[in-house]
Amino acid sequence: MKLDPKRYDRMVRLFSPPSRLGADCLWAFLVGGGICLLGEVLRCRYLRIAPAETAGALTSITLIGLAAAATLPGWYQKLAAHAGAGTLVPITGFSNSVASAAMEFKSEGWVTGAGAQIFSIAGPVITYGTLASWVWGLLYWVMNRGG
């Protein structure tokens, strides 16, 4: 049986589940915004007791710790299943990727398991992020030196 393209398109629309793009985007926005809001609330609290640079560091450390702690019982993964990209806010997503890799390979030992595999997901991000910063820094330096 040969289908013409119009009939095939009708069949696809009929049998395909409805798109959840709008709802998924809203969840990602709310969860990602919530994580950022939590970071800002923490920073404002830390500014009461520490200078700005220290408050920023304390905020980062707290967000990393909270994300790693939420990864251990699987809460971060459950949140990511509903919020998708909203949980990839850089600092908490990075913490989750490191903690989940360490948990996954812990049974193979601390050195050859968790220690060797802890950056298996985050390692390429670090590598290529560092490489990109060097390339852009070099380009910036060359452009400013000439003009």
Summary of the structure (lengths in Angstrom):
residues: 147
radius of gyration: 21.9
end to end distance: 67.8
largest distance: 74.1
contacts: 369
relative contact order: 0.08
helix: 84%
strand: 0%
